[in-house]
Amino acid sequence: MRHLVWASVLLALFIAFPLVFSTPFHQRLGALVLLYAIAASAWNIVGGYAGQVSVGHVVFFGCGAYAAMGAYSHFGLSPLFGIPAGIVLAVAISAVIGVPTLRLSGHYFSMATIAVAELCRLVVTNTDYLGAGVGLSGPTVPRNVFDLSFISALPYYYLFLAILTITLLITWWMANSRMGFYLRAIRDSERAARSLGAPASRTKLYAFMLSAGLTSVAGALYAMMFGFVDPESGLGILISVKMLIMAALGGAGLLFGPLVGAAILVPLEEISNNLLGGKGAGLTFVVYGAIIVLIARFQPGGILTLIKRLWARRGKAPEPAAAVGATHAP
């Protein structure tokens, strides 16, 4: 019941945000926070709950982005019709690459996913059908509402809020199902989970496929908001790093952890880019590296874990001195 109350309050705050901060900058900033929260929440399924730190999730992000723009560029359809194709493609690719890579663990798995992501980026960059280095564009002028091409960021904000709510509900359902219990056991000790009969390989693969499908939706929404996709914006390794840091910063393996991380990291990046202009591109990598070091050194559980710990410590009432003395009375 407590979690339901907090979720309702959080949802109400996000619904009211564009009404309180009605400037185009704040609306765009809010939309970007929700968009990256969707991607980070999708990554959190396999990286947080299963403990498999994927740095190649941008492959699935790119599947959604290229499928959405390809639906318009090659078939004249609304980018919206590319979302199912992107989900199917992302799930298929995750099934193919997940079988061998999920046999690895730790940094070996992370390095394997980086290699797959870079390979896919190089293939797309040299494929004319996918726009090569130029990329693919969406409709310049909206033909109908299904093109999801809006001048204002406000429609995107509420669209992303609805998709994020669905993503969090799916994550909550997964976390409280048998699959979620298996994943947490595998994350703590895969050998112990196997000894107790948990189907580790199959469960990790299912989580990887679910995460890939949701990540492709985030990629499609990104492409529709910006109206184009190219190898750097759709398949750049920095996108995977953002997902990872947002989830880890807020609290990997926690339902609202990625949302908290996105609410901190996205405004920080946007403000630094606005203040420094083109000079802030290199600073982004410095900030990301510093955040990773600080999280790993001081708070591996993320901000939400720290807040829970402080709240629990605050809730513990000190034992009255009179009661302590009474125990020693004759």
Secondary structure, DSSP 8 states (H G I E B T S, - for coil): -HHHHHHHHHHHHHHHHHHHS-SHHHHHHHHHHHHHHHHHHHHHIIIIIS----S-THHHHHHHHHHHHHHHHHH---GGGHHHHHHHHHHHHHHHHHHHHTTS-THHHHHHHHHHHHHHHHHHHT-GGGTTTT-EE--SS--SGGG---SSSHHHHHHHHHHHHHHHHHHHHHHTSHHHHHHHHHHH-HHHHHHTT--HHHHHHHHHHHHHHHHHHHHHHHHHHHSEE-HHHHH-HHHHHHHHHHHHHH-TTSTTHHHHHHHHHHHHHHHHHHHHGGGGHHHHHHHHHHHHHHHHHH-TT-HHHHHHHHHHHHHS----HHHHHHTT--
